[in-house]
Amino acid sequence: MNSLRNEEWDKSIGTTSQNVKKQEQKPASPRKIYRPSAKKAAILSLLFMGLGQLYNRQILKGLSFAALELYLLVFWTVPFQWGMWGLTTLGETPQGRDGFAIVQGDHSIFLMIEGILFLISFLLLLWFYYFNVRDAYKVALKRQRGIKSNDAKEMFKNIWDNGFPYLLLTPSVLFTAFLTILPLLFGVLIAFTNYSAPNHLAPKSLVDWVGLDTFVQLFQMKTWSTTFYGVFSWTIVWAILSTVTTFFLGLAFAIILNQKGIRFKRFWRSMFILPWAIPQFISILIMRNIFNGEFGPINRYLIDLGIINQAIPWLSDPFLAKVTLIVVNMWFGFPFWMVLMSGVLTSIDKELYEAAEVDGAGGSQKFWKITMPLIMFATAPLAIMSFAGNFNNFNIIYLMTEGGPVNIDYSYAGSTDILISWIYKLTLDNSQFAVASCVSILIFMVISIFSIWNFRRTRAFKEEDMMS
Amino acid sequence: MTNISLGRKLGHALIYAVLILTTVAILYPVMWIVSGSLNPGDSLFTTRFIPESISFVHYQYLFNETDYPLWYWNTFKIAFWNMILSTILVVTAAYAFSRFRFPGRKQGLMAMLVLQMFPSFMGMIAIYILLLQVNLLDNHWGLILVYAGGSIPFGAWLVKGYFDGIPRSLEEAAKIDGASDVKIFYKIMMPLSTPILVFIAVTNFIGPWMDFIFARLVLRSDEKKTLAVGLFEMITGRANTEFTNFAAGAVLVAVPITILFFIFQDHLVNGLKAGANKG
């Protein structure tokens, strides 16, 4: 705040001293002071960009604003109308055939994306238009008070000073607009169309808006709803179990390594961090081979040792595959919690324990009344985030089992598929874009509930400066 | 030390047993893949934990007969440029949000918060079509742009939080001495925020080595592939007859990344903690 105030202060000093100079050069004559009406300036700018500025006698600014609007009106009106037509109708002529030659029709999906692009640009333009009106109004007010408006050179300096944050943000905004917001917007809109194989795939056939039909199908049509409810409940179970198991395993090892009298602590600790350090996709692929039902080493040892005489279907039995996934995930997940909780444990004040001992507390009492609450307090936000992360943990599911084994009751999903890997299959392998998009929206809702809840209770939200 | 009770000794023995068992469980897959890469055979079935003879044929095979060196180079290139681009984007955005008050700031922060909640999958189809339109499909720059764009919302929040913790008195003093915004940024903010910058740079460098989804979506041809896609196809495509080659490839990726992790261990832990606290 202060830095900005200083700048403004500097500027005002600058302008007043200039005014003083000019007044010295030309003796003040009241006739020379031009006093435009602020209302008029604003209305003129509203009618046509730049008119208000011209009325304020800012010739260069006014002309360039007017030129911009003229350019947009002349060259972009027709494309814009066409874009809006595309967005609302998603095309009208399907692909046809003329003998052997294919006659291209409208490509609904391209029309949709172009429509969104036009819409985003239009909104940016509206914002600029608003800026133009506000500028005319403000400058006119300034001139009424006798302050001379900035000339072009000062204007650029002004933009550089006040616009520095915008300048910093421009690349990020462009990236986010095109690579995050536009695709997401498109993704959301797809949920309200029938864009899916086999009958509504662009460019072969047209895609139409269908409103909430896809959602209704997802919940009510048997083939979809069975899959959805099945996959959804496993996703929840998976997210809870994988978070809880790694959390407590990490806690257990942190406590063990924090005890007095354990030797080689550094050695054990760096050993146990190893699963976190190795690139995850590598270790998942290794695990996939170790648990391979036919050729994997685990089954081979067990058979060689005579413990079993038939291979255990680690990854091809629906239930066992789920168990294997959770066990393997423990291997990956516990080091993070271990490291984190070691930090919390060492930071707990020893006097707390001593005081508890004086009061006659036993070992378990000390653990449940002192250690656990402090650990929960310090790690709860991370646990929530980790739950959200596991909810969307595509890598482990897809690289380990590819969602398999096959489940004949499901459409396009296997027994261990979670929502996110189901979406992947729906989109990339089966072109069921509309349903995939519906499911994404539902995932977003679940994740946002957790994130917002988490966010509200963390420090960041309570800091006054955060959003001020 | 005769006064240590038997129970306590037993307890310790039990603890050591757990520690040793866990170490075995952790080291077994690691050793197994290393020994797999040195096994003379080809398939998963013939692979022995202790190889009959040690051979480096698989490493030679990878370098002479496959595109593996090319995948390695591709991945490194993508990782490097993603690191540079993401760090620049994230830091500039975070600096603007932390140090300036301007119209639209509040909305921008809120928007970023919401954006990081969407699964990145949702935009996949659109990203595909978009890259197709601008001719960046099956192009490394297309992938780098996608990664960099995706890293902004989370990263900017994180770094902004860190910047907020740096006192402003330093900058104000510099300002009085006549330093420009750009200079203040380079001379004061950058040195003071090295830990978080290292975190952002390292995570963005490691990211492309791990990512499978977008690499598979964007890169189509064999010579453009990254390691994650290449190695995955190696063991799923041809019924496990290439297991030992995969093992050699895996070792060559895992070793540098693991070393990188251990070097920057503290930064990574602290960065993740900060991320959770800032939402």
Interface residues (C-beta under 8 A of the other chain):
Chain A: M1 N2 S3 L4 N6 I109 F110 I113 N162 F164 P165 Y166 L168 L169 P171 S172 F175 T176 F178 L179 T180 I181 L182 P183 L184 F186 G187 V188 I190 F253 I256 Q259 G261 I262 W268 S270 M271 F272 I273 L274 P275 W276 A277 I278 P279 Q280 F281 I282 S283 L285 I286 M287 R288 N289 I290 N292 E294 F295 G296 P297 W331 F336 V339 L340 G343 P381 L382 M385 N392 F394 N395 Y398 L399 E402 I420 I423 Y424 T427 L428 F433 A436 S437 S440 I441 I443 F444 I447 S448 S451 N454 F455 T458 R459 A460 F461 D465 M466 M467
Chain B: H12 I15 V18 L19 T22 T23 A25 I26 L27 P29 V30 W32 I33 S43 L44 F45 T47 F49 I88 L89 V90 T92 A93 Y95 A96 F97 R99 F100 R101 F102 R105 K106 G108 L109 M110 M112 L113 V114 L115 M117 F118 P119 F121 M122 G123 M124 I125 A126 I127 I129 L130 Q133 L145 V146 A148 G149 G150 I152 P153 A156 G161 D164 R168 E171 E172 K175 D181 I206 W209 M210 F212 I213 L217 A228 L231 F232 I235 T236 N240 F243 F246 A250 V253 A254 I257 T258 F261 F262 Q265 V269 L272 K273 G275 A276 N277 K278 G279
